[in-house]
Amino acid sequence: MARMRRKCDLPTKVCAACGRPFAWRRKWAADWDAVCYCSDRCRATARRPKKRQGPDT
């Protein structure tokens, strides 16, 4: 019988976009080292160019 893991026992990382910690997920098992963002929203935000502001007057 498989042993149940608690969420606090799983490895965690900090999201590169929002700075929040997130835990390992089974779908990330193959490439956990390459995972940088906690969600699709954070990945999209990080790829979006920042708005340029006009010159200060």
Secondary structure, DSSP 8 states (H G I E B T S, - for coil): ------GGGS-EEE-TTT--EEE--GGGSTTGGG---SSHHHHHHHHS---------
